[in-house]
Amino acid sequence: MGKLENKVAIITGGASGIGAATARLFVSEGAKVVLVDLNEEKGKAFEQELKALEADALFVKANITSEEEVAGVFQQAKDAFGRVDIVFNNAGIGRVHPTHELEYAEWRNTVNVDLDGVFLVAREAIRAMLASGGGTIVNTASMYGWVGSPGSAAYNAAKGGVVNLTRSLALEYAEKNIRVNALCPGFIDTPIIPEESKQALSAMTPMKRLGQAEEMAKAVLFMASDDSSFMTGGSLIVDGGYTAQ
């Protein structure tokens, strides 16, 4: 029996990268997955890939910054699978821009997706879990929720917000059987990192390589499963040693 046998998991940013790797691992552990992404072409193709493996999978196109669309995701999950047990709150965007040149609209867009969107999904998850008796939430923050980096003021501020939002939610709902933790990745080899940047980012990492999406998925599985049953409010930093420097 898998670690997530018959659990229902919603994964935002689920069509590629860490989200897709996590979905593959979750279904191998017995979960039913709801994939949420703005990229409809990739999302539907990935849904079919998982169904070909005889997995229970559903793709929902949604913008996590829309209250109505986030509510719709959870309704579709409940309509399809009856409940929601796990939410991997993973959708996000990255920005690198000198702060003195950063337009306020760009700041707002980054914070809107990377912090406000995480809040909206977490809030809807908590509503569903309060009604069903509990569950687990894993928010994707970043190692840059713990340390600064030049040119990423909006991203760093948002990810720092996710780390503390995670703590606050964990404390608020600890007695309601809802656990909330955060994944803090380092530089991960996903499509979001340009090919020309990979060598430099590897050199900045003490292990001298990029992390793999599958390595992040294993960390998410730990936090989403009963393996971490006494863990809430924590941040699991998986960064090849970057923040230890």
N, C-alpha and C positions, 0 to 999 in steps of 0.2 A: 504493500500500500504506500502511495506517495505521501509526501509531507503536507500536500495541499489537497488531498483527496476530496472531491466534490465541493471544494470551496469555489466561490465566485469572486473573481478579481477584476477590477477596472484598472486599466493601465493607460494613463494619458501620455501623449507623445509615443504611442505604441506601434507606429508603423515602421520605425527604423531605429538604429543605434541601440542605446541601453534599453529602451522600452521594448523593442522587438526581441532582443536577446532575453530579456526577462520573461516575455510572453512565452517564448519557446521553452524556457526552463520551467515555468509554472505549469504549462500543459503536460510536460513530462512528469511532473509531480502530482498530476491528477486534477488540476484546477480547470474550471471553465473561465474563459477570458473575454473581456469586453475591451476592444482596442479603440482608443479615442485619438483622433489626429485630424489635422486640417487637410492633409494630403490624401484626397479620396482615392486616387489611382493606386498609390502604394498601400493604403489601408485595405482596400478591397482585395488586392492581390495577395497581401499577407494573410488576410482572413481565409482565402481559398487555400493557401499553402498549409495553414494549420488544419483546416477541415480535411484536407487530403491525408493528413496524419491521423484522422479520426478523432480530432480534438473538437471540443465544443468552443466555438469562437464566433464573435459578433463584432463587426466594425461599425462604429458610429462616427460620422464626421461632425465635429463640434469645435467651437472656439471657447477655450476655457475662461476667457475674460467676459463671457456673456452669462449672466445669471440664468436666463431662460434656457440656453443651450446646455449648460451644466446640469440643470434640473432634468432636462430631457434625456441626458445620458443615463442618469440613475433610474429614471422611469423605464427606459428601454431595457436596461440591465435587469430590473425587477420583472418586467413583462416576459423577458426571454428565459431567465434562470431562477426567478423567484425571490432573490435576495442579493445583498452585497456583503461579502465577508472581508475583503481586502481591497485597499486602494493604493496603487503606486502612483503618486502625484508627481509625475515626471516631466510634463511638457514645459518647455522653456526656450528662451532665445539668448544669444550671446552678442555683446557689443564691445568693440574696442575703439575708443575715440578719445583724443585729448580733451580733458574736461573743459578747458577754456574755449574749445570749439564745439562743445556738445550743445545741441539745440534742446530746449526744454521738451519739445515734442518727442524727441528721441529718448530722453530720460524717462518721460512718462510712459512711453511704449514699453521700454524694458522693464520698468517696475510693475507696470500693469500686467504683463505676462508672467514675469518671474516671481512676483510676490502676491499681487492681487488675485491672479488666476489660481495660485496655490491655495490661497485662503478660500476662494469660492468653491473649489473642488473639496477641500477639507471640510468646510461647513456642511456641504451636501452629504458628504460621507458620514459625518457625525450624526446628522439627522436620520439617515438610513440605519446606522448602527445602533442608535438609541432605541429605535423601533424594533430592531431584531434581536437585541440582547448583547451586542458587542461586535468587535472586529479590530482590524489592524490597519493603520495608515503609515505609509512610508513616503516622506516628502523628499524630493531631490533638491538638496542645497548644493554646496560646492566646497572644496577646500578654500575657495575665496570667500566663503562665509566666515572664515576664521583668520585669514591673513589678507593684506591688501595687495594690489597690483596696479602699476601705473596704467592709466588710460581705460580703466574699467570701473569707474566710479558708480555708475548706475547698476551694473551687474553685481558688483561687490556689495553695495548697499542692499539690494534686493535679496541676495543669497544670505547675507547676515540676518536679514529680517526673517527668512525662512527658518534659520537655525533657532531663533528665539520664539518664533511662532510655534515651532514644534514643541519647545519646552512648555510654553503656556498651555497649549492644547492638551499635552500629556498630563499636566497637573490638574487641569480642569475636569478631565474625564477618566482619570485613573480608577476611580471607584465605580465607573459605569462599564467596566470591562472593555474599554477602548484604549488600545496602546498606540502611541504616535512616536515615531522615530524618524531620523533623517539620514539619508545617504549623502556623503560629501566626497564626490569623486575628484581626482586630480585630472591630468591630461589623458583623455581617453581616445583611442583610435576609432573615431566615428566620422561620418560625413561632415559634421560641423567643423572639423579641423582641416584647413587647407593643406594639400599635399606638401607645399613648399614650407610649411611651418613645422612639420612633424620632426625633422631632425633637430631643430633648435629646442623644441619643447622636450624632446627626449633627453637632450643634453642638460636641461634644467632640472631633470628629475633624478634623484640619487640612484635609482635603480637603472638609469640610462635607457629607459624604454617607455613607450606609451602603455597605459593600461588598456585592457581589452573589454569590450562590452560584456562579454561572458563572465569576466571576473566581477564586474559590477552586479550582474544578475545574481550571482551566488550570494553576494552581500545582501541584496534585497530579499532573496529567499530566506536567509537567516532571520531578518527582521520581520518578515511577513508570517513566518511559521512559528510553531510552538517551541522551536529551538531557542527562541529569544523571549520566552514567556515571562521572565522577570525584568525585561528591559522596556522602559518607556521614558521619553524625554531625552533620549540619547542621540548623539550624532556619530555615525560610523565613518571615519575618515579613511578613504581608500585611495591613496595618492602616490604610492611608490616612494614615500618618505619625504615628499616636498615640504610639508608643514613642520617636519622635525628639524629642519635646518636652522 
